[in-house]
Amino acid sequence: MDVSLTLWVLTIVGLLALIAVDFFIGRKPHDVSIKEAGIWTIVWIVLAALFGLGLLIWGGGQPAGEFFAGYITEKSLSVDNLFVFVLIMAKFAVPSQYQQRVLLVGVLIALVLRAIFIAAGAAIIASFSWVFYIFGAFLIWTAWKLVQEARADADDEEYEENKLLKAAERRFGVADRYHGTKLWIEQNGKRVMTPMLVVMLAIGTTDVLFALDSIPAIFGLTQDPYIVFTANAFALMGLRQLYFLIGGLLRKLVHLSYGLSIILGFIGVKLVLHALHESGVHVPEISIPVSLGVICSVLIVTTITSLRASRKQAEAAAAERGDLPSKDDIDV
């Protein structure tokens, strides 16, 4: 799709306006209710749907299909980010009333870093078509790694600060407690970071690790930088509300990693086929409608099987505690 500089500017200004409205409404620190999180989650999903509809009207079916496939993929992959966000919040003992502000700034940092990744990826793809082989192989390897991690015991998971964050803490120092929403304070005559700024940087920089698989994944669905950027932007900006909405549900999505591994593996194969096609090899290519159907089907099946498995685990645990009769008792 041919995107003019004017459209790029208008899109970025529009996103910044939406972010400003979101920030203005939630500027006062408070505990986010399920109702508030639900309303804003719906708002961001509706905005993404309207944007996709606009692409359909003015750009045609191909760009719209690529956007929706990319948006759903990025949204599903970003849900996996929430597990790490929970660990980060626990690691830094973030007060509940400040978590909304932390997530907003952290997601903004992540969006800026992803924009840099997207620009670099688009430039590489434009110059070297063989990079699709690397992207495809990397996604297939990531899919296998997700399966291995899903089989491992997840009870011992703990967030570890990355090297960039540790370097910033050594360079500037960190206050011993939170000071409201302040990011810097004077302590013993020295300007130091507050834990609020540290946790914001933790969320923003940690997302870069997730971008290593999500950016190649969406480039496997579309090579249009405009669609890649907007799909990422809408997926990330709705992530903050999703954190509060399904925070308790995350632990029930026990098969999510398997579903994401299937999606990444599928897109990896799609990228390899595309690379072979670009090299002149006559192989079938996977269309966007097929990709969209596979992605949606995997997510639906994964959610259903996860909730069933979680319910059975809860019933078994209750039976062991004596809260509910076991199957053997019922049979007797």
Stockholm file with secondary structure:
# STOCKHOLM 1.0

chainA/1-332         MDVSLTLWVLTIVGLLALIAVDFFIGRKPHDVSIKEAGIWTIVWIVLAALFGLGLLIWGGGQPAGEFFAGYITEKSLSVDNLFVFVLIMAKFAVPSQYQQRVLLVGVLIALVLRAIFIAAGAAIIASFSWVFYIFGAFLIWTAWKLVQEARADADDEEYEENKLLKAAERRFGVADRYHGTKLWIEQNGKRVMTPMLVVMLAIGTTDVLFALDSIPAIFGLTQDPYIVFTANAFALMGLRQLYFLIGGLLRKLVHLSYGLSIILGFIGVKLVLHALHESGVHVPEISIPVSLGVICSVLIVTTITSLRASRKQAEAAAAERGDLPSKDDIDV
#=GR chainA/1-332 SS CCCCHHHHHHHHHHHHHHHHHHHHHTCSCCCCCHHHHHHHHHHHHHHHHHHHHHHHHHHCHHHHHHHHHHHHHHHHHHHHHHHHHHHHHHHTTCCGGGHHHHHHHHHHHHHHHHHHHHHHHHHHHHHCTTHHHHHHHHHHHHHHHHHHHHHSCCTTCCCCCCHHHHHHHHHHCBCSSCCTTCSEEEETTEEEECHHHHHHHHHHHHHHHHHHHHHHHHHTTCCCHHHHHHHHHHHHHTHHHHHHHSTTTGGGCTTHHHHHHHHHHHHHHHHHHHHHHHTTCCCCCCCHHHHHHHHHHHHHHHHHHHHHHHHHHHHHHHHHHTSSCCHHHHHC
#=GC SS_cons         CCCCHHHHHHHHHHHHHHHHHHHHHTCSCCCCCHHHHHHHHHHHHHHHHHHHHHHHHHHCHHHHHHHHHHHHHHHHHHHHHHHHHHHHHHHTTCCGGGHHHHHHHHHHHHHHHHHHHHHHHHHHHHHCTTHHHHHHHHHHHHHHHHHHHHHSCCTTCCCCCCHHHHHHHHHHCBCSSCCTTCSEEEETTEEEECHHHHHHHHHHHHHHHHHHHHHHHHHTTCCCHHHHHHHHHHHHHTHHHHHHHSTTTGGGCTTHHHHHHHHHHHHHHHHHHHHHHHTTCCCCCCCHHHHHHHHHHHHHHHHHHHHHHHHHHHHHHHHHHTSSCCHHHHHC
//
